[in-house]
Amino acid sequence: MPSSERANLPRWTGQRGFFEIWFVVVLDTGGDRAWWLRYTLFTPAPGAPGEPRATVWAAAFDCASADRPAVALKSIHPASAFTALSPSGVRIGDSELAPGRCHGQVASGEHAIAWDLRISQEGKAPVRREPRGISLLPLPTNVAHVHDDLVFDGTVTVDGERFEVKGAPGLQKHLWGHRRLEELTWLYCPRFREDPDARLEAMMVRAERKAGHPRLAPIYLRTGDAKHTFHELPSMLFTRVSSPTTGELSFSAASATVGMKGRAWCDPRTLVGYLYRDPKGWDVRVAQSDVARCEVELFSRPHPFAPWRPTKTLTSTVGALEFHAPEPVPGVRYIPWDGTEAGPEPELALGDASARETG
């Protein structure tokens, strides 16, 4: 079995207090449209409310649409609707993600999203965007970066409007664990105007918001000249990722002789929101836009005591941007945990704070 198929194999064996996620990002080459598709399993911890469930999530982003810049939906199924497909696919109801293909549909209220996509993934092995050896630790959330540099072809239909998807770049990841991360920011840019080989992925993550839990900020940058491993130690000690305002991200990194800084942003109208539940019963809010833009400046110097000199500027054509935190992003409407489309914030939407404290 190829390593990518092994990385996608389900980890759920019926245990309580567990979640598992397979998601796909599809970015239109022009940068005006994008689609995000997510297949999940969830079982509450013993004593926590709720029943095991399988869920299909979908979001469509369209910068060219004034009245529909973003649509986000989900469908909720019993856990029995989940099927593991051979060799390494998953099915929830009539929605599937398998090697070389991805299809499904979600509808709620007046909105509907359906997709039927072929995935070019020959020779695409899992990649690593975190420090070496971290997967050997007993982490609350695990991630497999199953496929990078994927190409998608097919169709996506949003509220009856059909879009042809041709040569769209994207990725696919697989996550699983027993505890949600309380704080996370993620940026993914697979296309830059000045350098067709350039790729960027940046993250800021903090497992828990309490003393002794540091913020880690791995940044991976590849250009046509080199791979810059700011996601490895010791370089990761000098990375910085922050969100100065709604829908914006700033980041920087440096090694002894190479430095970078940049910003990413999106139109706040294109942010969609979801409530993700921890198996213990508390919630984290997620806001995302997959029609983000990014600018990166690169610097170099011949030795650590020399001044920095600019070497290259990169501007992205496509990008995905996410913000995870217990508190809401201003202006974003969130899909409640038990809802299927965005609506008014439910009472106690932040979940049980005491459950989060005890982990």
C-alpha positions in Angstrom: 0.0 0.0 0.0 1.4 3.4 -0.9 2.4 5.6 2.1 -0.3 8.2 1.2 -3.0 5.5 1.5 -1.6 4.3 4.8 -1.7 7.9 6.1 -5.4 8.1 5.3 -6.4 4.9 7.0 -9.1 5.4 9.7 -7.8 5.4 13.3 -11.3 5.1 14.9 -12.0 1.6 16.2 -15.2 2.5 18.2 -13.5 4.2 21.1 -15.3 7.0 23.0 -13.8 10.5 23.4 -12.4 10.7 19.9 -12.6 12.7 16.6 -11.3 12.1 13.1 -11.2 14.4 10.1 -10.4 14.1 6.4 -10.5 17.4 4.6 -9.7 18.7 1.1 -9.0 22.3 -0.1 -9.6 23.1 -3.7 -8.4 26.5 -5.0 -9.4 27.8 -8.4 -6.3 28.9 -10.4 -7.7 32.5 -10.9 -8.0 33.0 -7.1 -11.6 34.1 -7.1 -13.2 30.8 -6.1 -12.4 27.9 -3.8 -14.0 25.0 -2.1 -13.4 23.2 1.2 -14.8 19.7 1.9 -14.6 17.8 5.2 -15.6 14.3 6.3 -15.6 13.7 10.1 -16.3 11.2 12.9 -17.0 12.3 16.5 -17.6 10.4 19.7 -18.2 12.2 23.0 -16.1 11.3 26.0 -17.7 9.1 28.7 -20.1 11.4 30.7 -20.1 14.1 28.0 -23.4 15.0 26.3 -24.4 13.9 22.8 -24.2 10.8 20.6 -21.5 9.5 18.2 -21.9 11.1 14.8 -20.5 11.4 11.3 -20.7 14.7 9.6 -20.0 16.1 6.1 -19.1 19.8 5.8 -18.8 21.9 2.7 -17.9 25.6 2.0 -17.9 27.5 -1.3 -16.1 30.8 -1.6 -16.7 33.2 -4.6 -15.1 36.7 -4.6 -16.9 37.5 -7.8 -20.3 37.1 -6.2 -21.7 40.2 -4.4 -24.6 38.4 -2.8 -23.0 35.0 -2.2 -19.3 35.5 -1.3 -19.3 32.5 0.9 -21.7 29.6 1.6 -21.0 27.0 4.4 -23.2 24.0 5.2 -23.0 20.6 6.9 -25.1 17.4 7.2 -25.2 15.4 10.4 -25.5 11.6 10.3 -25.3 8.8 12.9 -21.9 7.2 13.3 -23.3 4.1 11.5 -23.4 6.1 8.3 -19.6 6.0 8.2 -17.9 3.3 6.1 -14.2 2.7 5.6 -13.6 2.0 1.9 -10.8 -0.2 0.6 -8.0 0.5 0.2 -8.1 3.9 2.1 -11.2 5.8 1.4 -14.2 6.9 3.6 -17.9 7.2 2.9 -20.5 9.1 4.9 -24.0 8.6 3.5 -23.6 9.2 -0.2 -20.4 11.4 0.1 -17.0 9.8 -0.5 -13.3 10.6 -0.4 -11.1 7.9 -1.9 -7.8 7.7 -3.8 -8.2 9.7 -7.0 -11.8 10.9 -6.4 -14.0 13.0 -4.1 -17.8 13.5 -4.4 -20.7 14.3 -2.2 -23.5 16.8 -1.5 -24.7 18.9 1.5 -28.0 20.9 1.6 -29.6 23.0 4.3 -32.4 25.6 4.1 -32.1 27.5 0.7 -28.5 26.4 0.1 -26.9 23.3 -1.4 -23.3 22.4 -2.4 -22.5 19.3 -4.5 -19.1 18.1 -5.8 -17.7 15.5 -8.2 -13.9 15.8 -8.5 -11.1 13.7 -9.8 -7.8 14.1 -8.0 -4.4 13.7 -9.7 -2.1 12.3 -7.0 0.3 10.0 -8.7 3.6 10.1 -6.9 2.3 12.3 -4.2 3.6 11.0 -0.8 2.8 12.5 2.6 4.9 15.5 3.5 6.0 16.9 6.9 5.3 20.5 8.0 6.1 20.1 11.7 9.4 19.5 13.6 11.1 16.2 13.0 10.0 13.6 15.6 6.9 15.4 16.9 4.7 12.6 15.6 6.4 10.3 18.2 5.0 12.3 21.1 1.6 11.6 22.8 -0.2 14.5 21.2 -3.9 15.4 21.8 -4.3 16.0 18.1 -2.4 14.2 15.3 -2.1 15.3 11.7 -1.0 13.6 8.5 -0.3 15.9 5.6 -1.4 13.2 3.2 -1.2 15.0 -0.2 0.3 18.3 -1.2 0.4 19.8 -4.7 -2.7 18.0 -5.8 -4.6 18.9 -9.0 -8.4 18.7 -9.1 -10.7 18.5 -12.1 -14.5 18.1 -12.2 -17.5 20.1 -11.1 -18.9 21.9 -8.1 -22.5 23.1 -8.0 -23.5 25.8 -5.6 -27.2 26.7 -5.2 -27.8 25.3 -8.7 -24.9 27.1 -10.4 -22.4 24.7 -11.9 -18.7 25.5 -11.9 -16.1 23.6 -14.0 -13.0 22.8 -12.0 -9.9 22.5 -14.2 -6.4 22.1 -12.9 -7.2 23.5 -9.5 -4.4 23.2 -7.0 -5.0 22.0 -3.4 -4.2 19.5 -0.7 -5.7 16.8 1.6 -5.1 16.2 5.3 -6.1 13.7 7.8 -6.4 14.5 11.5 -7.4 12.5 14.6 -7.2 12.8 18.4 -8.9 13.0 21.7 -8.7 16.7 22.5 -9.2 19.8 20.3 -6.5 22.5 20.1 -7.7 25.6 21.8 -5.8 28.0 19.5 -4.6 27.6 15.9 -4.0 29.8 12.9 -3.2 28.3 9.5 -2.1 29.7 6.1 -1.7 27.7 2.9 -0.5 29.2 -0.4 0.4 26.8 -3.3 0.8 29.4 -6.1 2.9 32.5 -6.5 3.1 34.8 -9.6 6.9 35.3 -9.5 7.9 31.7 -8.8 5.8 28.7 -10.1 7.7 26.4 -7.7 7.1 28.4 -4.6 4.8 27.0 -1.8 4.1 28.4 1.7 2.4 26.9 4.7 2.4 28.7 8.1 0.8 27.8 11.4 0.5 29.0 14.9 -0.7 26.5 17.4 -1.3 26.4 21.2 -2.8 23.2 22.6 -4.2 24.8 25.8 -4.5 28.4 27.0 -2.7 28.1 30.3 0.7 28.4 31.8 3.3 25.9 30.4 1.7 25.6 27.0 3.7 27.6 24.5 2.7 28.9 21.1 4.5 27.1 18.3 4.7 28.6 14.8 6.2 26.2 12.2 6.6 27.9 8.8 7.5 26.0 5.6 8.6 27.9 2.5 9.8 26.3 -0.8 11.0 28.4 -3.7 12.6 27.4 -7.0 16.0 27.9 -5.4 15.6 26.2 -2.0 13.5 24.7 0.8 13.5 26.9 3.9 12.8 24.7 6.8 11.6 27.2 9.4 9.3 24.4 10.7 12.3 22.6 12.1 14.3 23.3 15.3 16.2 25.5 16.0 14.8 27.8 13.3 11.3 27.5 14.7 12.4 29.3 17.8 12.6 32.5 15.8 9.3 32.3 13.9 6.4 34.6 14.6 2.8 34.4 13.5 0.0 36.8 14.7 -3.3 38.1 13.6 -3.3 42.0 13.9 -6.9 42.4 12.7 -9.9 40.5 11.4 -9.0 38.3 8.4 -5.3 39.2 8.5 -2.2 37.3 9.4 1.4 38.5 9.9 4.4 36.2 10.0 8.2 36.2 10.0 11.1 33.7 10.3 14.9 33.7 10.1 17.8 31.4 10.1 21.5 32.5 10.2 21.6 33.7 6.6 17.9 33.7 5.3 15.0 35.7 6.6 11.4 36.3 5.5 8.4 38.3 6.5 4.9 38.5 5.1 1.2 39.0 5.5 -1.9 37.3 4.4 -5.4 38.7 4.3 -9.0 38.1 3.0 -12.1 40.1 2.5 -13.9 39.6 5.9 -17.2 38.9 4.0 -15.6 35.7 2.7 -15.1 34.3 6.2 -17.3 31.4 7.2 -17.6 30.0 10.7 -18.1 26.7 12.4 -18.3 25.4 16.0 -16.0 22.4 16.5 -16.7 20.3 19.7 -14.2 18.7 21.9 -15.1 15.2 23.1 -15.3 16.6 26.7 -18.1 18.9 25.6 -16.6 22.4 25.1 -16.4 24.2 21.7 -13.9 26.1 19.7 -14.8 28.5 17.0 -13.3 28.2 13.5 -13.4 31.0 10.9 -11.9 30.5 7.5 -11.6 31.9 4.0 -10.1 30.0 1.1 -9.9 33.0 -1.2 -7.0 34.7 0.7 -4.0 36.6 -0.7 -0.5 36.7 0.5 2.8 38.7 0.1 6.2 37.5 1.2 9.5 39.3 1.3 12.8 37.3 1.4 16.1 38.5 2.7 19.6 37.1 2.8 23.1 37.8 4.2 26.4 36.1 3.8 27.0 35.6 7.5 25.1 36.2 10.8 26.8 39.6 11.4 26.1 41.1 8.0 23.1 43.3 7.3 20.0 41.8 5.7 19.5 42.5 2.0 16.2 41.9 0.1 16.4 39.1 -2.4 12.8 38.4 -3.7 9.2 39.3 -3.3 6.4 36.7 -3.8 2.7 37.5 -4.3 0.2 34.7 -4.1 -2.7 34.1 -6.6 -4.5 31.7 -4.2 -4.6 30.9 -0.5 -6.5 29.4 2.4 -6.6 31.1 5.8 -8.1 29.8 9.1 -8.5 31.1 12.7 -9.3 28.7 15.6 -10.1 30.1 19.1 -12.7 29.9 21.9 -13.9 33.4 21.2 -15.7 34.5 18.0 -14.1 36.6 15.2 -16.2 39.8 15.0 -18.7 39.8 12.2 -18.5 36.1 11.5 -21.7 34.0 11.7 -21.0 30.5 12.9 -22.7 27.1 12.2 -23.8 25.8 15.6 -22.6 22.3 16.6 -26.1 20.9 16.3 -27.0 23.1 13.3 -26.5 22.7 9.6 -26.1 26.3 8.5 -25.1 29.6 10.1 -27.6 31.3 12.3 -27.8 33.4 15.5 -25.3 32.4 18.1 -26.8 29.8 20.5 -26.7 30.3 24.2 -23.6 28.8 25.8 -22.0 28.4 22.4 -18.6 28.6 24.0 -19.3 25.3 25.7 -18.5 24.3 29.3 -15.5 26.3 30.4 -14.9 24.0 33.3 -14.7 21.0 30.9 -12.0 22.9 29.0 -10.1 23.6 32.2 -10.0 19.9 33.2 -9.1 18.8 29.6 
